[in-house]
Amino acid sequence: MTAQVNRAVTQTRTARAMLRPVLQSNLSLRTKIGIYKTYIRSQLTYASPAWYALCSDAQRRRMQAQQNCVLRMCADAGRYVRNDVIARDLAVPSVEEFVRRLARTMFSRADASHHPHLRDLAPLHARPPDATRALPRDLLRTAGTKQGDG
């Protein structure tokens, strides 16, 4: 998944650079967060329910770092303020929490669909207990599980 994550991070950096004057302006914090969610987070998490489970921990940290940079810029927070404090105060979930919510919504809609081809979207197959590769539907499990090295 290296190429996918590299593409997402590169697009996010480009969008952040282009929006820097807006994100550092005197706009309201609510507006800045809306701009982040619309232009930057959408590029960072595009189609992520399909590929995020295959990412390694390092790739996930790279994606989270992009969000942290933008939120710090929006809040005009100094380097001494922790990233989790900024995200909590701005009420922005982590990238992983957001992708899990997207996956939960996508799979629940697919499972409830009256179209048979959608109901069979990424079925949950029985796998051996020693299988290390995560599958997209594994995002629906709790946040504490290991997701693979992709």
MARTORZA-909266 format. One record per residue: x, y, z of N, C-alpha, C in turn. Coordinates in steps of 0.02 Angstrom, whole numbers, plus 50000, padded with zeros to 5 digits. Last residue first. Example, Ala and Ser with C-alpha at 12.3 -4.5 7.8 and 13.67 -1.06 7.14 Angstrom:
<nodes>
506424988850354506844994750357506455000250394/506604971650390506154977550390506604983550390/
</nodes>
This chain:
<nodes>
500484977350277500394979450209500914983450180/500364971950406500974975550390500984978350320/498944972450522499354969850467499934974350449/498194976650632497894976750566498334974350510/497744971950797498284972850748498004972150678/496484980350892496744974450858497274976350809/495864991250954496474988550983496774982750947/494644994850899495234998750880495884995750906/493654980750844493854985850892494514988950873/493114979250671493284976650737493524982250781/493014984850549492424985250591492554982550661/494134981950479494094988650509493504989150556/493924969950416494234969750482494244976550516/493534972350289493004971750338493284971250409/494794972350220494414978550231493874977950285/495974961950312495514963150257495104969350271/497684958850353497024961450369496624962350305/498724945150369498494950350324497784952450342/498974934250452499194940850474498934946450431/498304919450516498314924050459498494931050484/498134910250616498804913050608498864917850548/496824905450608497004910150662497694913350654/496164906050440496544902750492496754907750546/494524913150416495234912650400495594908850455/492984915650340493344912250394494074911350372/492594931850275492764924850266493094922050328/491454943150250491894941250304492014933750299/491444950350084491164946350138491684944550190/491444962149992491964960650042491674956450099/489784961749953490374966049950490844964350008/488584955549945489174951249946489824955249942/487684965749931487684961949994488294957550000/487914969549801488154973849854488174970249921/487314959449729488024960549719488324965249772/485944960349766486364954849791487104956049782/485124974449826485514971849770485984966349794/484624979549938484204974449906484544971749844/485744982050077485514983450010485074977849983/486344979750196485624980950198485334982050128/487684978650163487354972850191486594973550191/487944991950121488014986350074487634980250099/487744998950241487335000350182487354994750131/488764993050317488064992450339487584993950282/489904996650245489714989650249489004988750273/489875010950259489885007750193489645000550197/489905012650399489345015150359489295011650292/491145006750429490525004250461489915006450421/491995014850353491935007750337491285004850367/491845027250419491685026550348491565019250329/492335023550545491635025750539491405025250466/493655020550511493225015350540492485017150533/494075033250471494035027950421493605022150447/494015039950596493605042250540493525036750487/494965032750670494265032950692493805034950636/496115035850592495875028950599495155028650622/496225049550608496115046850541495845039750546/495275055050752495895053050719495725050150651/494005068150746494255061450762494915059950726/493905083750814494065080350752494335073450769/493695093850911493195088550900493275085250832/494635102450953494315104150890493765099150871/495065095951068494755102551074494395104651011/495615084351010495045083851056494685090551061/496665089550933496115085950900495505085450945/497455095151037497195099350983496595095950950/497745083651109497385089151142497075093651089/498495076251019497855073551042497435078851077/499635084451005499185083450949498505080850971/500055096151136500015089251110499495088751054/501005110551123500335107851132500295101051099/502245115351086502185112251152501495109151165/502155122350970502415115550966502365111851032/500545131050969501275130550973501505123350974/499215132850854499475130250917500235129850913/498265137050763498835141350778499145139450845/497295128950717497215131350786497755136250805/497795126150589497135129350597497065132550666/499005119850619499005125950580498345129750590/498545108550685498985113050721498995119850686/497845102550580497485104750639497895109750680/498915099650491498385104250471498005106850532/499685090550567499985096750541499445101950524/498775080050589499035083850646499325090550623/498605075050460498045078150494498295082550551/499905070150441499635075250395499045078850428/499965060350539500405066150544500165071850499/499125050650489498915054350549499335060650556/499935045950385499285049050370499045053250429/501005040750458501115046050408500475049750392/500355030750531500645036450567500775042250519/500075021950427499525025150464499765031250502/501365018050394500955021550345500375025150378/501715011350512502095017250491501695021350440/500815000550512500775005550564501135011950545/500244997550342500664996150400500555001750452/498644994050267499214998550281499604996250343/497484987250249498094984150223498724988350238/496474995250292496624989250333497274986050310/496355004550188496665006550250496855000550294/495635000950071496354999650075496685001050142/494255003250082494484997650041495224996050053/494085014650157493825008350184494075002250144/494685024850071495065021650124494745015450155/494285032949968494205025649960494565021750015/495225045850035494835043749976494855036149968/495855052250139495475046050154495055043650095/496475063450087496865058850129496515052150137/495445070250025495985067449984496385062350023/494675073650136494365069750083494895066750037/495545081850209495375075150235495055070750181/495555093250119496155089450137495985082450160/494275098750091494805098650040495385093950056/493385096550202493165096450133493735095250084/494115097750320493715091650308493525091050234/494675110650303495105104750310494705098350293/493505118350301493945118250242494395112150244/493065115950432492655114050375493055113650310/494095122050501494005114850508493565112150451/493855135350462494485132150446494435124550450/492595137450520492675137850447493315134350425/492915136450656492415131950626492485131750550/493745147250674494025140450680493555135350649/493545160550555493355157050616493635150050615/494995168650485494345165350480494175161950546/496215174650477495795176250534495085173450528/497325161550415497005168150414496595169150477/497865149350394498195153550444497895160550447/497095144150294497085140750358497425144750413/497415152750188496725152550213496715149650283/498775150150166498545156950183497845157150212/498695135550141499035138450200498815145650215/498215129350030497725132350075498035135650137/499355124449968498935129249931498445132849977/499805115750067500225121350046499815126650010/498745106550072498915110550131499325116650112/498835101049944498225104749963498365109250023/500095094849957499975099849905499375104249923/499845085750060500355091050068500245096650018/498885077749998498715081450058499205087150070/499605072049895499035076349879498835080649938/500535064849973500755070049927500195074749909/499695055950041500095060650079500325066450034/499165048549933498715052149978499105057550017/500335043049877499905047349837499455051649883/500785035249985501205040749959500785045649918/499735026149994499855030750049500275036650026/499905019549870499275022849887499365028049942/501205014349881501045019149827500405022949843/501075005549991501525011249993501345016449941/500414994050000500005000050000500435006350000/
</nodes>
